[in-house]
Amino acid sequence: LYLSAQEGILFFYHIKDLQYEMKICADILQPISSLMFSPDYTVLLLVTDQGTVYTYKPAHSGEAVKLLDACSSCFLAADFLTPGNKYCVSVTISGEAQVWFLEDGTCLSKLNLDIEVRVT
């Protein structure tokens, strides 16, 4: 089980029967607003309240890597494009949808939805 704390810490809880073990995986120093696993569960996307997107690879147990940084408008949400885990799509508060190459954070495509986006 992966979860995040208000302070921007990503935790992993290994639960077996009635016992559990907690591990701190990453500390990105910004509150995390959402977590999303790739379809094959090899990459975890972390979206912060400030609109920054990080990737975390559980099998490598390393630090979270900053993939996308908030530009003119904060990223509100991000998710993987399936099949696979090479691309993700993000949407900003101002209504811009973007497709990203996860390997290096290259923006491949943009579409302005001409509407303000909110999370409910």
C-alpha positions as CSV (number, residue, x, y, z in Angstrom):
1,L,0.0,0.0,0.0
2,Y,1.4,3.4,-1.0
3,L,0.2,6.6,0.5
4,S,1.3,10.2,1.0
5,A,1.4,12.5,3.9
6,Q,0.5,16.2,4.0
7,E,4.2,17.1,4.1
8,G,5.0,15.4,0.8
9,I,6.3,12.1,2.1
10,L,5.6,8.9,0.1
11,F,5.1,5.9,2.4
12,F,5.0,2.2,1.6
13,Y,3.1,-0.2,4.0
14,H,3.8,-3.9,3.6
15,I,0.8,-5.6,5.2
16,K,0.8,-9.3,5.9
17,D,-1.9,-10.9,8.1
18,L,-2.2,-8.6,11.1
19,Q,1.3,-7.2,10.9
20,Y,2.7,-4.3,8.9
21,E,6.0,-2.7,8.2
22,M,6.2,1.0,7.2
23,K,8.9,2.5,4.9
24,I,9.5,6.1,3.8
25,C,10.1,5.9,0.0
26,A,10.5,9.6,-0.9
27,D,10.2,13.1,0.5
28,I,9.5,15.7,-2.2
29,L,8.8,18.5,0.3
30,Q,5.5,19.5,-1.4
31,P,2.0,18.2,-0.4
32,I,1.0,15.3,-2.8
33,S,-2.5,15.7,-4.2
34,S,-2.7,12.4,-6.2
35,L,-0.9,9.1,-6.8
36,M,-1.4,7.0,-10.0
37,F,0.3,3.7,-10.9
38,S,1.2,2.7,-14.4
39,P,-0.9,-0.2,-15.9
40,D,2.0,-2.6,-15.2
41,Y,2.7,-1.1,-11.7
42,T,6.3,-0.3,-12.4
43,V,6.0,3.5,-12.2
44,L,4.1,5.7,-9.8
45,L,3.1,9.3,-10.8
46,L,3.0,11.8,-7.9
47,V,1.2,15.1,-8.5
48,T,1.7,17.9,-6.0
49,D,-0.5,20.7,-4.8
50,Q,1.9,23.1,-6.6
51,G,1.4,21.3,-9.9
52,T,4.6,19.4,-10.2
53,V,4.7,15.8,-11.4
54,Y,7.2,13.3,-10.2
55,T,7.8,9.7,-11.1
56,Y,8.8,7.0,-8.6
57,K,9.9,3.4,-9.5
58,P,9.2,1.1,-6.6
59,A,11.5,-1.7,-7.8
60,H,14.4,0.7,-7.8
61,S,13.7,2.1,-4.4
62,G,15.3,5.4,-5.3
63,E,14.2,9.0,-5.0
64,A,11.2,10.4,-6.8
65,V,12.3,12.2,-10.0
66,K,10.8,15.5,-11.1
67,L,9.3,15.0,-14.5
68,L,7.2,18.1,-15.1
69,D,7.2,21.4,-13.3
70,A,4.3,23.8,-13.2
71,C,4.7,26.4,-15.9
72,S,2.0,29.1,-16.6
73,S,-0.7,27.0,-15.0
74,C,-0.5,24.2,-12.4
75,F,-1.0,20.6,-13.3
76,L,-4.2,19.5,-11.8
77,A,-4.0,15.8,-12.6
78,A,-1.9,13.3,-14.5
79,D,-2.5,9.7,-15.6
80,F,-0.8,7.1,-17.8
81,L,-1.8,6.6,-21.4
82,T,-2.4,2.9,-22.0
83,P,-1.3,0.4,-23.1
84,G,2.2,0.7,-21.6
85,N,3.8,3.3,-19.4
86,K,5.8,5.4,-21.9
87,Y,3.4,8.3,-22.0
88,C,1.2,10.3,-19.6
89,V,-1.5,12.9,-20.1
90,S,-1.9,15.9,-17.8
91,V,-4.5,18.7,-17.5
92,T,-3.9,22.2,-16.1
93,I,-6.3,24.4,-14.1
94,S,-6.6,26.6,-17.2
95,G,-7.8,23.7,-19.3
96,E,-4.7,22.7,-21.3
97,A,-4.4,18.9,-21.9
98,Q,-0.9,17.7,-22.6
99,V,0.7,14.4,-23.6
100,W,4.2,13.8,-22.2
101,F,7.0,11.3,-22.9
102,L,7.9,9.9,-19.5
103,E,11.5,9.0,-20.4
104,D,12.6,12.6,-20.5
105,G,9.6,14.8,-19.8
106,T,9.2,16.0,-23.5
107,C,5.8,17.5,-24.3
108,L,4.5,15.7,-27.4
109,S,1.1,17.4,-27.8
110,K,-1.1,20.1,-26.4
111,L,-4.8,20.8,-26.6
112,N,-6.5,23.8,-25.1
113,L,-10.0,22.8,-23.9
114,D,-11.0,26.5,-23.5
115,I,-12.5,25.8,-20.1
116,E,-11.3,26.0,-16.5
117,V,-10.8,22.6,-15.0
118,R,-11.7,21.6,-11.4
119,V,-11.4,18.5,-9.3
120,T,-14.5,17.3,-7.6
